[in-house]
Amino acid sequence: MEIINNIEINDLSLHLKKENILVFSDLHIGYEEYLNVKGILVPRFQFAEMYERAKKIINNRRFKAIVITGDLKHEFGVISDTEWRNTLKLIDLFLQHSEKLVLVKGNHDITLKYIASKRHIDLVEYFKINDIIICHGDEILTNDAFHSSKIIIIGHEHPAVSLKDKSKYELYKCFIKGKYKNKILIVTPSFNALTIGTNILKQELLSPFLHQDLSNFEVFIVEDSKVYDFGKVKNL
């Protein structure tokens, strides 16, 4: 499903069709291990599922670039053996299917540079192609590349919406699309199944791009790899 002309939602990723670029957000590799250390018992099969989901999206295609909008891994400090192994495994998958892998630096990516350097990849503050700029979303850019862009793609927020069925509420990952000043803003969900995200209907939002009235933002829910257009926030 196209969220705007030439930009298509593919499961929890975005495909920039004209540029042949695939975009993933907020994979938070190592999050289940982080929860285990905190005493929360979560089976460690999330990475295997994430890896297979990414492979299914890629579908043996080759892209001009694959871009991660930030927070590829979760932990801020010491890198565990599992994080080293899993992060490199996913990086290798992306490199196998793209001319280059772009790692935008997220607020969780303090130690990612040590892993990325093993594949000679630098972290960047943003990625610009044509009139599209991709950044993490925790800070608003002020450079010329940002000002000359017409479309902004960010992660960071992990947007989700709650839907009610009788007395039961369910939270669903979603893409949201609206405006930031005179630009189109697209916010992407987290690719990690455990990080469902921020309920944009009820919770305080983190990204400064979203400190505004979201009532006219459009919501695209992803469930079981299928995309559903749920219209505008004000109608939910």
SELOGU-108942 format. One record per residue (C-alpha): residue number from 1; x, y, z; chain. Coordinates in nm, 4 decimals. Each point is the difference from the previous one (the first is absolute). Layout:
N
<rec k="NUM" u="X" v="Y" w="Z" c="A"/>
...
This chain:
236
<rec k="1" u="0.0000" v="0.0000" w="0.0000" c="A"/>
<rec k="2" u="0.1343" v="0.3430" w="-0.0949" c="A"/>
<rec k="3" u="0.0096" v="0.2476" w="0.2879" c="A"/>
<rec k="4" u="0.0791" v="0.2724" w="-0.2537" c="A"/>
<rec k="5" u="0.0891" v="-0.0130" w="-0.3659" c="A"/>
<rec k="6" u="0.3034" v="-0.2261" w="-0.0585" c="A"/>
<rec k="7" u="0.0399" v="-0.0868" w="0.3713" c="A"/>
<rec k="8" u="-0.1514" v="-0.3349" w="0.0893" c="A"/>
<rec k="9" u="-0.0619" v="-0.1674" w="0.3362" c="A"/>
<rec k="10" u="0.1331" v="-0.3552" w="-0.0084" c="A"/>
<rec k="11" u="-0.0836" v="-0.1674" w="0.3315" c="A"/>
<rec k="12" u="0.1948" v="0.2066" w="0.2582" c="A"/>
<rec k="13" u="0.2354" v="0.1530" w="-0.2568" c="A"/>
<rec k="14" u="-0.0226" v="0.2748" w="-0.2605" c="A"/>
<rec k="15" u="0.1036" v="-0.0442" w="-0.3615" c="A"/>
<rec k="16" u="0.1005" v="0.3148" w="-0.1849" c="A"/>
<rec k="17" u="-0.0905" v="-0.1400" w="-0.3407" c="A"/>
<rec k="18" u="0.1492" v="0.2671" w="-0.2251" c="A"/>
<rec k="19" u="0.3307" v="-0.0083" w="0.1898" c="A"/>
<rec k="20" u="-0.0189" v="-0.3778" w="0.0699" c="A"/>
<rec k="21" u="0.0831" v="0.0530" w="0.3668" c="A"/>
<rec k="22" u="-0.1324" v="-0.2075" w="0.2893" c="A"/>
<rec k="23" u="-0.0466" v="0.1633" w="0.3422" c="A"/>
<rec k="24" u="-0.0165" v="-0.1743" w="0.3395" c="A"/>
<rec k="25" u="-0.0378" v="0.1624" w="0.3422" c="A"/>
<rec k="26" u="0.0813" v="-0.0759" w="0.3624" c="A"/>
<rec k="27" u="0.0986" v="-0.3661" w="-0.0055" c="A"/>
<rec k="28" u="0.1316" v="0.0155" w="0.3592" c="A"/>
<rec k="29" u="0.2068" v="-0.3160" w="-0.0304" c="A"/>
<rec k="30" u="0.0695" v="-0.1393" w="0.3473" c="A"/>
<rec k="31" u="-0.3198" v="0.1307" w="0.1577" c="A"/>
<rec k="32" u="-0.1143" v="-0.3430" w="0.1187" c="A"/>
<rec k="33" u="0.3378" v="-0.0545" w="0.1670" c="A"/>
<rec k="34" u="-0.0352" v="0.3403" w="0.1670" c="A"/>
<rec k="35" u="-0.3418" v="-0.1062" w="0.1341" c="A"/>
<rec k="36" u="0.1411" v="-0.3295" w="0.1267" c="A"/>
<rec k="37" u="0.2693" v="0.1841" w="0.1960" c="A"/>
<rec k="38" u="-0.2758" v="0.2138" w="0.1538" c="A"/>
<rec k="39" u="-0.1734" v="-0.3179" w="0.1179" c="A"/>
<rec k="40" u="-0.2675" v="-0.0075" w="-0.2705" c="A"/>
<rec k="41" u="-0.0157" v="-0.3484" w="-0.1482" c="A"/>
<rec k="42" u="-0.0293" v="0.0341" w="-0.3772" c="A"/>
<rec k="43" u="0.0981" v="-0.2934" w="-0.2247" c="A"/>
<rec k="44" u="0.2937" v="0.0918" w="-0.2224" c="A"/>
<rec k="45" u="-0.1502" v="-0.0860" w="-0.3363" c="A"/>
<rec k="46" u="-0.0781" v="0.3605" w="-0.1000" c="A"/>
<rec k="47" u="0.3173" v="0.0491" w="-0.2027" c="A"/>
<rec k="48" u="-0.0581" v="-0.3138" w="-0.2072" c="A"/>
<rec k="49" u="-0.3518" v="0.1216" w="-0.0819" c="A"/>
<rec k="50" u="0.1278" v="0.3507" w="-0.0815" c="A"/>
<rec k="51" u="0.2678" v="-0.1413" w="-0.2291" c="A"/>
<rec k="52" u="-0.2485" v="-0.2163" w="-0.1897" c="A"/>
<rec k="53" u="-0.2452" v="0.2898" w="-0.0267" c="A"/>
<rec k="54" u="0.2712" v="0.2205" w="-0.1504" c="A"/>
<rec k="55" u="0.0937" v="-0.2759" w="-0.2456" c="A"/>
<rec k="56" u="-0.3640" v="-0.0313" w="-0.1075" c="A"/>
<rec k="57" u="-0.0232" v="0.3763" w="-0.0620" c="A"/>
<rec k="58" u="0.3251" v="0.0005" w="-0.1984" c="A"/>
<rec k="59" u="-0.1261" v="-0.3005" w="-0.1988" c="A"/>
<rec k="60" u="0.3348" v="-0.0629" w="-0.1706" c="A"/>
<rec k="61" u="-0.0062" v="0.3452" w="-0.1589" c="A"/>
<rec k="62" u="0.2944" v="0.2385" w="-0.0194" c="A"/>
<rec k="63" u="-0.0339" v="0.3639" w="0.0992" c="A"/>
<rec k="64" u="0.1982" v="0.3119" w="-0.0697" c="A"/>
<rec k="65" u="0.0147" v="0.0466" w="0.3774" c="A"/>
<rec k="66" u="-0.1514" v="-0.1294" w="0.3203" c="A"/>
<rec k="67" u="-0.0388" v="0.2697" w="0.2638" c="A"/>
<rec k="68" u="-0.0453" v="-0.0545" w="0.3751" c="A"/>
<rec k="69" u="-0.1520" v="0.3113" w="0.1581" c="A"/>
<rec k="70" u="0.1735" v="-0.0621" w="0.3339" c="A"/>
<rec k="71" u="-0.0012" v="-0.2230" w="0.3092" c="A"/>
<rec k="72" u="0.1254" v="-0.3091" w="-0.1796" c="A"/>
<rec k="73" u="0.0973" v="-0.1378" w="0.3421" c="A"/>
<rec k="74" u="-0.1502" v="0.0648" w="0.3407" c="A"/>
<rec k="75" u="0.2574" v="0.0135" w="0.2788" c="A"/>
<rec k="76" u="0.1896" v="0.3223" w="0.0665" c="A"/>
<rec k="77" u="0.3039" v="-0.1509" w="0.1696" c="A"/>
<rec k="78" u="0.1942" v="-0.3263" w="-0.0161" c="A"/>
<rec k="79" u="-0.0640" v="-0.2045" w="-0.3142" c="A"/>
<rec k="80" u="-0.0863" v="-0.3608" w="0.0827" c="A"/>
<rec k="81" u="0.1195" v="-0.2935" w="-0.2107" c="A"/>
<rec k="82" u="-0.3579" v="-0.0493" w="-0.1192" c="A"/>
<rec k="83" u="-0.0272" v="0.3632" w="-0.1140" c="A"/>
<rec k="84" u="0.3299" v="-0.0234" w="-0.1878" c="A"/>
<rec k="85" u="-0.1055" v="-0.3179" w="-0.1761" c="A"/>
<rec k="86" u="-0.3586" v="0.0963" w="-0.0817" c="A"/>
<rec k="87" u="0.0738" v="0.3563" w="-0.1087" c="A"/>
<rec k="88" u="0.2748" v="-0.1134" w="-0.2365" c="A"/>
<rec k="89" u="-0.2237" v="-0.2758" w="-0.1368" c="A"/>
<rec k="90" u="-0.2708" v="0.2515" w="-0.0892" c="A"/>
<rec k="91" u="0.2508" v="0.2497" w="-0.1391" c="A"/>
<rec k="92" u="0.1380" v="-0.2755" w="-0.2240" c="A"/>
<rec k="93" u="-0.3486" v="-0.0826" w="-0.1253" c="A"/>
<rec k="94" u="-0.0592" v="0.3647" w="-0.0925" c="A"/>
<rec k="95" u="0.3394" v="0.0324" w="-0.1683" c="A"/>
<rec k="96" u="-0.0665" v="-0.3124" w="-0.2029" c="A"/>
<rec k="97" u="-0.3100" v="0.1595" w="-0.1526" c="A"/>
<rec k="98" u="0.1045" v="0.3630" w="-0.0480" c="A"/>
<rec k="99" u="0.2703" v="0.2093" w="-0.1593" c="A"/>
<rec k="100" u="0.0478" v="0.1675" w="0.3367" c="A"/>
<rec k="101" u="-0.1374" v="-0.0049" w="0.3544" c="A"/>
<rec k="102" u="-0.0688" v="0.3364" w="0.1630" c="A"/>
<rec k="103" u="-0.0098" v="0.0074" w="0.3807" c="A"/>
<rec k="104" u="-0.1603" v="0.3175" w="0.1306" c="A"/>
<rec k="105" u="0.1027" v="0.0562" w="0.3608" c="A"/>
<rec k="106" u="-0.2802" v="-0.0366" w="0.2551" c="A"/>
<rec k="107" u="-0.0009" v="0.0890" w="0.3667" c="A"/>
<rec k="108" u="0.0635" v="-0.3669" w="0.0916" c="A"/>
<rec k="109" u="0.2974" v="-0.0299" w="-0.2370" c="A"/>
<rec k="110" u="0.2764" v="0.1205" w="0.2307" c="A"/>
<rec k="111" u="0.2053" v="-0.3200" w="-0.0382" c="A"/>
<rec k="112" u="-0.1211" v="-0.1057" w="-0.3463" c="A"/>
<rec k="113" u="0.3031" v="0.1585" w="-0.1655" c="A"/>
<rec k="114" u="0.2224" v="-0.2770" w="0.1381" c="A"/>
<rec k="115" u="-0.2119" v="-0.2670" w="-0.1700" c="A"/>
<rec k="116" u="-0.0501" v="0.1985" w="-0.3215" c="A"/>
<rec k="117" u="0.3749" v="0.0555" w="-0.0333" c="A"/>
<rec k="118" u="0.0431" v="-0.3765" w="-0.0432" c="A"/>
<rec k="119" u="-0.1722" v="0.0432" w="-0.3358" c="A"/>
<rec k="120" u="0.1599" v="0.3415" w="-0.0679" c="A"/>
<rec k="121" u="-0.3299" v="0.1860" w="0.0353" c="A"/>
<rec k="122" u="-0.0218" v="0.3487" w="0.1495" c="A"/>
<rec k="123" u="-0.3006" v="0.1311" w="0.1897" c="A"/>
<rec k="124" u="-0.1602" v="0.3126" w="-0.1462" c="A"/>
<rec k="125" u="-0.2325" v="0.2653" w="0.1392" c="A"/>
<rec k="126" u="-0.2355" v="-0.0187" w="-0.2972" c="A"/>
<rec k="127" u="-0.0343" v="-0.1333" w="-0.3538" c="A"/>
<rec k="128" u="-0.1189" v="0.2221" w="-0.2854" c="A"/>
<rec k="129" u="-0.1047" v="-0.1096" w="-0.3458" c="A"/>
<rec k="130" u="-0.1844" v="0.2238" w="-0.2466" c="A"/>
<rec k="131" u="-0.2615" v="0.1876" w="0.2073" c="A"/>
<rec k="132" u="-0.0176" v="-0.2652" w="0.2754" c="A"/>
<rec k="133" u="0.1916" v="0.0183" w="0.3280" c="A"/>
<rec k="134" u="0.0175" v="-0.2888" w="0.2466" c="A"/>
<rec k="135" u="0.1020" v="0.0654" w="0.3614" c="A"/>
<rec k="136" u="-0.0619" v="-0.1612" w="0.3371" c="A"/>
<rec k="137" u="-0.2530" v="0.2507" w="0.1279" c="A"/>
<rec k="138" u="0.1257" v="0.0707" w="0.3516" c="A"/>
<rec k="139" u="0.1256" v="0.3409" w="-0.1104" c="A"/>
<rec k="140" u="-0.1064" v="0.2439" w="-0.2701" c="A"/>
<rec k="141" u="0.2684" v="0.0671" w="-0.2571" c="A"/>
<rec k="142" u="0.0854" v="0.3572" w="-0.0893" c="A"/>
<rec k="143" u="0.2355" v="-0.0444" w="-0.2953" c="A"/>
<rec k="144" u="-0.0484" v="0.0868" w="-0.3674" c="A"/>
<rec k="145" u="-0.0679" v="-0.3635" w="-0.0928" c="A"/>
<rec k="146" u="-0.2987" v="0.0003" w="0.2353" c="A"/>
<rec k="147" u="-0.1354" v="0.3354" w="-0.1118" c="A"/>
<rec k="148" u="0.0183" v="-0.0951" w="-0.3683" c="A"/>
<rec k="149" u="-0.1876" v="-0.3276" w="0.0543" c="A"/>
<rec k="150" u="-0.3699" v="-0.0489" w="-0.0677" c="A"/>
<rec k="151" u="-0.0450" v="-0.3387" w="0.1709" c="A"/>
<rec k="152" u="0.1281" v="-0.1008" w="0.3452" c="A"/>
<rec k="153" u="0.0158" v="-0.3634" w="0.1125" c="A"/>
<rec k="154" u="0.0697" v="-0.0682" w="0.3691" c="A"/>
<rec k="155" u="-0.0063" v="-0.2851" w="0.2488" c="A"/>
<rec k="156" u="0.0595" v="0.0401" w="0.3750" c="A"/>
<rec k="157" u="-0.3653" v="0.0348" w="0.1062" c="A"/>
<rec k="158" u="-0.1131" v="-0.3607" w="-0.0660" c="A"/>
<rec k="159" u="-0.3556" v="0.1184" w="-0.0824" c="A"/>
<rec k="160" u="-0.2944" v="-0.2232" w="0.0875" c="A"/>
<rec k="161" u="-0.3746" v="0.0422" w="0.0467" c="A"/>
<rec k="162" u="-0.2464" v="-0.1705" w="0.2323" c="A"/>
<rec k="163" u="-0.3234" v="-0.1389" w="-0.1407" c="A"/>
<rec k="164" u="-0.2941" v="-0.1066" w="0.2159" c="A"/>
<rec k="165" u="-0.2204" v="-0.3045" w="-0.0496" c="A"/>
<rec k="166" u="-0.2679" v="0.0010" w="0.2722" c="A"/>
<rec k="167" u="0.2037" v="0.0149" w="0.3219" c="A"/>
<rec k="168" u="0.3265" v="-0.1159" w="-0.1546" c="A"/>
<rec k="169" u="0.2761" v="0.2300" w="-0.1239" c="A"/>
<rec k="170" u="0.2709" v="-0.1085" w="-0.2427" c="A"/>
<rec k="171" u="0.3082" v="0.2040" w="-0.0909" c="A"/>
<rec k="172" u="0.1189" v="-0.0120" w="-0.3610" c="A"/>
<rec k="173" u="0.3184" v="0.1244" w="-0.1625" c="A"/>
<rec k="174" u="-0.0615" v="0.2609" w="-0.2656" c="A"/>
<rec k="175" u="0.1500" v="0.2464" w="-0.2421" c="A"/>
<rec k="176" u="-0.1285" v="0.3537" w="0.0288" c="A"/>
<rec k="177" u="0.0138" v="0.2714" w="-0.2644" c="A"/>
<rec k="178" u="-0.0607" v="0.3695" w="0.0422" c="A"/>
<rec k="179" u="0.1758" v="0.3331" w="-0.0229" c="A"/>
<rec k="180" u="0.2947" v="0.1592" w="0.1722" c="A"/>
<rec k="181" u="-0.0246" v="0.3667" w="-0.0926" c="A"/>
<rec k="182" u="-0.0023" v="-0.0040" w="-0.3822" c="A"/>
<rec k="183" u="0.1408" v="-0.3525" w="-0.0362" c="A"/>
<rec k="184" u="-0.1558" v="-0.3462" w="-0.0150" c="A"/>
<rec k="185" u="0.0900" v="-0.1992" w="0.3116" c="A"/>
<rec k="186" u="-0.0053" v="-0.3812" w="0.0088" c="A"/>
<rec k="187" u="0.0583" v="-0.1758" w="0.3336" c="A"/>
<rec k="188" u="0.0919" v="-0.3676" w="-0.0132" c="A"/>
<rec k="189" u="-0.0695" v="-0.2717" w="0.2603" c="A"/>
<rec k="190" u="0.2588" v="-0.2070" w="0.1837" c="A"/>
<rec k="191" u="0.1095" v="-0.3172" w="-0.1787" c="A"/>
<rec k="192" u="0.0410" v="-0.1823" w="0.3324" c="A"/>
<rec k="193" u="-0.3087" v="-0.2028" w="0.0960" c="A"/>
<rec k="194" u="0.0550" v="0.0645" w="0.3713" c="A"/>
<rec k="195" u="0.0026" v="0.3789" w="-0.0309" c="A"/>
<rec k="196" u="-0.3633" v="0.0565" w="-0.0952" c="A"/>
<rec k="197" u="0.0393" v="0.3723" w="0.0515" c="A"/>
<rec k="198" u="-0.1584" v="0.3238" w="0.1118" c="A"/>
<rec k="199" u="-0.3780" v="0.0214" w="-0.0161" c="A"/>
<rec k="200" u="-0.0357" v="0.3254" w="-0.1937" c="A"/>
<rec k="201" u="-0.3652" v="0.0285" w="0.1106" c="A"/>
<rec k="202" u="0.0725" v="-0.0070" w="0.3731" c="A"/>
<rec k="203" u="0.3692" v="0.0455" w="0.0851" c="A"/>
<rec k="204" u="0.2423" v="0.2908" w="0.0017" c="A"/>
<rec k="205" u="0.2132" v="-0.0073" w="-0.3121" c="A"/>
<rec k="206" u="0.3783" v="0.0095" w="0.0004" c="A"/>
<rec k="207" u="0.1010" v="0.1392" w="-0.3376" c="A"/>
<rec k="208" u="0.0074" v="0.3810" w="-0.0299" c="A"/>
<rec k="209" u="-0.1379" v="-0.0475" w="-0.3530" c="A"/>
<rec k="210" u="-0.3230" v="-0.1219" w="0.1623" c="A"/>
<rec k="211" u="-0.0468" v="0.2751" w="0.2586" c="A"/>
<rec k="212" u="-0.2967" v="0.1298" w="-0.1968" c="A"/>
<rec k="213" u="-0.3645" v="-0.0755" w="-0.0702" c="A"/>
<rec k="214" u="-0.0109" v="-0.3452" w="-0.1625" c="A"/>
<rec k="215" u="-0.3733" v="-0.0078" w="-0.0686" c="A"/>
<rec k="216" u="0.0483" v="0.0221" w="-0.3776" c="A"/>
<rec k="217" u="0.2809" v="-0.2555" w="-0.0137" c="A"/>
<rec k="218" u="-0.0867" v="-0.3161" w="-0.1921" c="A"/>
<rec k="219" u="0.0422" v="-0.3422" w="0.1626" c="A"/>
<rec k="220" u="0.1122" v="-0.3191" w="-0.1756" c="A"/>
<rec k="221" u="-0.0168" v="-0.3029" w="0.2295" c="A"/>
<rec k="222" u="0.2199" v="-0.3048" w="-0.0593" c="A"/>
<rec k="223" u="-0.1249" v="-0.3363" w="0.1260" c="A"/>
<rec k="224" u="0.1293" v="-0.3404" w="-0.1130" c="A"/>
<rec k="225" u="0.2051" v="0.1753" w="-0.2680" c="A"/>
<rec k="226" u="-0.3156" v="0.1516" w="-0.1532" c="A"/>
<rec k="227" u="-0.0634" v="0.3745" w="-0.0213" c="A"/>
<rec k="228" u="-0.3342" v="0.1639" w="0.0765" c="A"/>
<rec k="229" u="-0.0883" v="0.3635" w="-0.0655" c="A"/>
<rec k="230" u="-0.1860" v="0.1223" w="0.3108" c="A"/>
<rec k="231" u="-0.0510" v="0.3563" w="-0.1102" c="A"/>
<rec k="232" u="0.0749" v="0.3002" w="0.2180" c="A"/>
<rec k="233" u="0.0900" v="0.0068" w="0.3678" c="A"/>
<rec k="234" u="-0.3010" v="0.2200" w="0.0819" c="A"/>
<rec k="235" u="-0.2365" v="-0.2723" w="-0.1186" c="A"/>
<rec k="236" u="0.1447" v="-0.2801" w="0.2149" c="A"/>
